Amino acid sequence: MKPINKLAGFALLGMFFMGTATVSNLTINTPATSAANRSFEFQPSGQVEVGTDMMPLIGQLSKDGNTMYLTGQNHQGKKHLYKMTRSQLGASFGKPEKMTGEINSGKYDIIMPTVSKDEQTMVFVHSANGMQSGNDLYVATKGAAGEYSNIRPLEELNDANISDSYPWLSADGLRIYFTKQHGSKITFFVAERTGIDGAFTEPTEMGVTLPKVNNNMSCYLSSDEKEFYALSGEGIFYASRKTAKDKFSLPVEIANTSSSGYLSGITITDDASEMFVYNSVGFRNTQIIKFVNKSKTLTAPTLIAPAGGK
């Protein structure tokens, strides 16, 4: 795969895009890899249909895997928050539904939404200058009518002139995992708070080291925060830990992709039966690619010992 430079966060995507595209140029090499008794044999199974009126930009599954929150960019280059729902894992998602509330007022260049388990809290990325360097994290809460409002920047986490991106919010909304990028260096961080309305503490490095290719590194965790998946360049990696307070084990590569486009924004179901990634092809088209785990071993894993021997 030959990633496209300067595309992290899709802050630089143009407004010209096509409708339906195929995934015939995308393959994944997964030799039935087994990690921590969790087996992976991912195969692409097509793209998630979003219609021809919008270009899907990086989003994320809800914790139960039955809602996909994502950004839709229209032909005029405007971005809005959408969601797609389905009845059960493995089923197709319904038509994208545009969300209401302050979050879709046009004030925010929203991308990369992530939600708590009850979906009452959302963290997303907003770029004040439309550039990757302007990416900052914001938090919003859901009102009685289902709208996301009461928005504030996470000033306690954001750094000026550094891209704060790819957030993943814990099920209880009290921890956030995300990346900071300064120049070509991308690092995973985690921060906590004691109350759902409180501020996060100073972020600390997660200590997870992965090979990096250009501006492409994102992660997704299981709902109990014991399993860690990351997309970095062409590789998809997995790590685990015994408790949410332990360090993660050394990541192992569970798949390697090949595409003419640029893959980013991994999101995966808790049982590891489905994985979704966003694929951008030459600034003209993006699509959500679905992968199905063909392995029959989908039970909860016996977690391997984390690095450091804890």
C-alpha positions as CSV (number, residue, x, y, z in Angstrom):
1,M,0.0,0.0,0.0
2,K,1.2,3.5,-0.8
3,P,-0.3,5.9,1.8
4,I,-1.0,9.4,0.7
5,N,1.1,12.0,2.5
6,K,-0.5,14.7,4.7
7,L,-3.9,13.0,5.1
8,A,-4.0,12.2,8.8
9,G,-7.4,13.1,10.2
10,F,-8.6,13.7,6.7
11,A,-8.5,17.4,7.5
12,L,-7.1,18.1,4.0
13,L,-9.7,16.1,2.0
14,G,-11.1,18.0,-1.0
15,M,-14.8,18.2,-1.7
16,F,-14.6,16.3,-5.0
17,F,-15.6,12.7,-4.7
18,M,-17.2,9.9,-6.5
19,G,-20.1,7.7,-5.6
20,T,-19.8,3.9,-5.3
21,A,-16.3,2.4,-5.6
22,T,-15.1,-1.2,-5.5
23,V,-12.7,-2.8,-3.1
24,S,-11.2,-5.1,-5.7
25,N,-7.8,-3.4,-5.2
26,L,-7.7,-4.2,-1.5
27,T,-6.4,-7.4,0.0
28,I,-5.5,-8.6,3.4
29,N,-2.9,-11.1,4.4
30,T,-3.9,-12.9,7.5
31,P,-2.5,-16.4,7.9
32,A,-5.0,-17.4,10.6
33,T,-2.9,-15.6,13.2
34,S,-3.7,-16.5,16.8
35,A,-2.9,-14.1,19.6
36,A,-3.9,-14.8,23.2
37,N,-6.2,-17.6,22.0
38,R,-8.0,-15.0,20.0
39,S,-7.8,-16.1,16.3
40,F,-7.8,-13.7,13.4
41,E,-8.5,-14.5,9.8
42,F,-9.8,-11.2,8.4
43,Q,-11.2,-11.1,4.8
44,P,-12.7,-8.0,3.1
45,S,-16.4,-8.4,2.5
46,G,-17.2,-5.2,0.6
47,Q,-18.0,-1.6,1.6
48,V,-20.6,-0.1,3.8
49,E,-23.1,1.7,1.7
50,V,-23.7,5.4,2.6
51,G,-25.3,6.6,-0.6
52,T,-24.0,9.0,-3.2
53,D,-24.7,12.3,-1.5
54,M,-21.9,12.2,1.0
55,M,-18.3,11.1,1.4
56,P,-17.8,9.1,4.6
57,L,-14.9,10.4,6.8
58,I,-13.4,8.6,9.8
59,G,-16.0,7.4,12.4
60,Q,-16.3,4.7,15.0
61,L,-18.6,2.0,16.2
62,S,-20.7,2.3,19.4
63,K,-19.6,-0.1,22.1
64,D,-22.3,-2.7,21.2
65,G,-21.2,-2.5,17.6
66,N,-24.7,-1.7,16.3
67,T,-24.3,2.0,15.6
68,M,-21.7,3.7,13.4
69,Y,-21.0,7.4,14.1
70,L,-19.2,9.1,11.3
71,T,-18.7,12.3,9.4
72,G,-20.3,12.9,6.1
73,Q,-18.8,15.5,3.7
74,N,-21.1,16.8,1.0
75,H,-20.3,18.0,-2.5
76,Q,-19.8,21.5,-1.1
77,G,-17.1,20.3,1.3
78,K,-19.3,20.8,4.4
79,K,-19.0,18.2,7.2
80,H,-21.8,17.0,9.4
81,L,-22.2,14.2,12.0
82,Y,-24.2,11.2,11.0
83,K,-25.1,7.8,12.5
84,M,-26.0,4.5,10.9
85,T,-27.7,1.7,12.9
86,R,-28.4,-2.0,12.5
87,S,-30.4,-4.6,14.4
88,Q,-27.5,-7.0,15.3
89,L,-23.9,-7.8,14.6
90,G,-23.2,-9.0,11.1
91,A,-26.2,-7.2,9.7
92,S,-26.0,-4.3,7.2
93,F,-26.2,-0.7,8.5
94,G,-29.2,1.4,7.6
95,K,-29.2,4.7,5.7
96,P,-27.1,7.5,7.3
97,E,-29.1,9.7,9.6
98,K,-28.0,13.3,10.1
99,M,-27.7,14.2,13.8
100,T,-29.3,17.3,15.3
101,G,-28.0,19.9,17.8
102,E,-25.1,22.3,18.2
103,I,-22.6,19.7,16.9
104,N,-24.1,20.1,13.4
105,S,-24.4,23.9,13.5
106,G,-21.6,24.3,11.0
107,K,-19.3,25.7,13.7
108,Y,-17.3,22.5,14.1
109,D,-15.2,20.8,11.5
110,I,-16.1,17.5,13.1
111,I,-14.3,14.2,12.5
112,M,-13.5,11.0,14.4
113,P,-16.4,10.8,16.8
114,T,-16.3,8.2,19.6
115,V,-19.0,7.6,22.3
116,S,-19.3,6.1,25.7
117,K,-21.4,2.9,26.2
118,D,-24.6,4.8,27.0
119,E,-23.8,7.1,24.0
120,Q,-24.5,10.1,26.2
121,T,-20.9,11.4,25.9
122,M,-19.1,12.0,22.7
123,V,-15.5,13.1,22.0
124,F,-14.6,14.2,18.5
125,V,-11.8,16.1,16.6
126,H,-12.3,19.6,15.4
127,S,-9.7,21.4,13.3
128,A,-9.9,25.2,13.7
129,N,-7.7,25.9,10.7
130,G,-8.8,22.9,8.5
131,M,-5.3,21.5,8.7
132,Q,-3.9,18.5,10.5
133,S,-1.9,20.7,12.8
134,G,-5.1,22.3,14.1
135,N,-6.7,19.0,15.2
136,D,-8.0,19.3,18.8
137,L,-10.2,17.1,20.9
138,Y,-13.7,18.3,21.9
139,V,-16.4,16.7,24.2
140,A,-20.2,16.9,23.8
141,T,-23.1,15.5,25.7
142,K,-26.5,14.2,24.4
143,G,-29.6,16.1,25.3
144,A,-33.2,14.8,25.9
145,A,-34.0,15.1,22.2
146,G,-31.0,13.0,21.2
147,E,-28.9,16.0,20.0
148,Y,-25.2,16.5,20.9
149,S,-24.6,19.9,22.4
150,N,-22.9,21.4,25.5
151,I,-19.6,21.3,23.6
152,R,-16.2,22.3,25.0
153,P,-12.6,21.8,23.8
154,L,-10.6,19.5,26.0
155,E,-8.0,22.2,26.7
156,E,-6.5,20.0,29.4
157,L,-5.4,17.6,26.7
158,N,-4.9,19.6,23.6
159,D,-1.5,21.0,22.5
160,A,-1.1,24.0,20.2
161,N,0.5,23.2,16.9
162,I,0.3,19.4,17.6
163,S,-2.3,17.1,16.1
164,D,-4.5,15.6,18.8
165,S,-6.4,12.9,17.0
166,Y,-8.0,9.5,16.8
167,P,-9.7,9.4,20.2
168,W,-11.3,6.3,21.7
169,L,-13.6,7.0,24.7
170,S,-14.0,4.3,27.4
171,A,-17.4,2.7,28.1
172,D,-17.9,4.8,31.3
173,G,-16.6,8.0,29.6
174,L,-13.8,8.4,32.2
175,R,-10.8,7.5,30.1
176,I,-9.7,8.6,26.7
177,Y,-7.0,7.1,24.5
178,F,-5.7,9.2,21.6
179,T,-2.7,10.1,19.5
180,K,-0.5,13.2,19.5
181,Q,1.5,14.0,16.4
182,H,4.4,16.4,16.3
183,G,6.1,16.4,13.0
184,S,6.5,12.8,11.9
185,K,6.3,11.4,15.5
186,I,3.0,9.8,16.6
187,T,2.5,8.7,20.1
188,F,-0.5,7.0,21.9
189,F,-1.7,8.7,25.1
190,V,-4.3,8.0,27.8
191,A,-5.9,10.4,30.2
192,E,-8.5,9.9,33.1
193,R,-11.1,11.8,35.0
194,T,-13.0,11.0,38.2
195,G,-16.4,12.3,37.1
196,I,-18.3,12.4,33.8
197,D,-18.5,16.2,33.9
198,G,-14.9,16.7,35.2
199,A,-11.7,17.6,33.5
200,F,-9.2,14.9,32.4
201,T,-5.8,14.6,34.2
202,E,-2.6,15.3,32.3
203,P,-2.2,12.7,29.6
204,T,0.5,10.0,29.9
205,E,2.1,7.9,27.2
206,M,0.7,4.4,26.8
207,G,4.1,2.9,26.1
208,V,2.8,1.0,23.1
209,T,5.4,1.1,20.3
210,L,4.4,0.3,16.7
211,P,6.0,0.7,13.3
212,K,4.7,3.9,11.7
213,V,4.1,4.7,8.0
214,N,3.6,8.3,7.1
215,N,0.7,10.0,8.9
216,N,-1.4,6.9,9.7
217,M,-1.8,5.5,13.2
218,S,-5.1,4.9,15.0
219,C,-6.3,2.5,17.7
220,Y,-9.5,0.9,19.0
221,L,-10.0,-0.9,22.3
222,S,-12.4,-3.6,23.6
223,S,-15.1,-2.2,25.8
224,D,-13.3,-3.6,28.9
225,E,-10.1,-1.9,27.8
226,K,-8.2,-5.2,28.0
227,E,-7.7,-5.6,24.2
228,F,-6.0,-3.1,22.0
229,Y,-6.1,-3.0,18.2
230,A,-4.1,-0.5,16.1
231,L,-3.8,0.3,12.4
232,S,-0.3,1.6,11.5
233,G,0.5,1.9,7.8
234,E,-0.2,-1.5,6.3
235,G,-0.2,-3.4,9.5
236,I,-3.0,-4.2,12.0
237,F,-1.7,-5.0,15.4
238,Y,-3.1,-6.6,18.6
239,A,-2.1,-6.3,22.3
240,S,-3.8,-7.4,25.5
241,R,-3.5,-7.0,29.3
242,K,-4.9,-8.7,32.4
243,T,-6.6,-5.6,33.8
244,A,-7.3,-2.0,32.7
245,K,-4.5,-0.9,35.1
246,D,-1.8,-3.1,33.6
247,K,0.6,-2.3,30.8
248,F,-0.3,-3.8,27.4
249,S,1.7,-6.7,26.0
250,L,4.0,-6.2,23.1
251,P,1.8,-5.7,20.0
252,V,1.8,-8.5,17.5
253,E,0.8,-8.0,13.8
254,I,-2.4,-9.9,13.1
255,A,-2.9,-8.7,9.5
256,N,-1.3,-6.8,6.7
257,T,-3.3,-4.9,4.1
258,S,-2.6,-3.9,0.6
259,S,-4.5,-1.1,-1.1
260,S,-4.0,1.6,-3.7
261,G,-5.6,4.0,-1.2
262,Y,-5.0,5.1,2.3
263,L,-6.4,3.1,5.2
264,S,-7.2,4.8,8.5
265,G,-9.5,4.8,11.5
266,I,-9.8,1.2,12.6
267,T,-12.9,0.2,14.5
268,I,-13.8,-3.4,15.6
269,T,-16.6,-5.3,17.3
270,D,-16.0,-6.6,20.8
271,D,-16.1,-10.3,19.7
272,A,-13.6,-9.5,16.9
273,S,-16.0,-10.9,14.3
274,E,-16.0,-7.6,12.2
275,M,-13.5,-4.9,11.5
276,F,-14.1,-1.6,9.7
277,V,-11.5,0.8,8.3
278,Y,-11.8,3.9,6.2
279,N,-10.1,3.9,2.8
280,S,-9.3,7.1,0.9
281,V,-8.4,6.8,-2.8
282,G,-6.6,9.8,-4.3
283,F,-8.5,12.6,-2.6
284,R,-11.5,11.8,-4.8
285,N,-13.3,9.0,-2.9
286,T,-13.5,7.5,0.5
287,Q,-15.3,4.4,1.5
288,I,-15.8,2.3,4.6
289,I,-14.4,-1.2,4.1
290,K,-15.8,-4.1,6.1
291,F,-13.7,-7.1,7.1
292,V,-15.1,-10.4,8.5
293,N,-13.1,-12.6,10.7
294,K,-13.4,-16.1,9.2
295,S,-11.8,-17.8,12.2
296,K,-14.1,-20.0,14.2
297,T,-12.3,-19.0,17.5
298,L,-14.3,-16.0,18.6
299,T,-14.6,-16.7,22.3
300,A,-13.1,-14.3,24.9
301,P,-9.3,-14.7,24.9
302,T,-7.1,-15.9,27.6
303,L,-5.1,-12.7,28.0
304,I,-1.3,-12.9,27.5
305,A,1.0,-11.5,30.1
306,P,1.6,-7.7,29.6
307,A,5.0,-6.3,29.1
308,G,7.0,-6.0,32.3
309,G,5.8,-9.3,33.6
310,K,2.9,-8.0,35.7
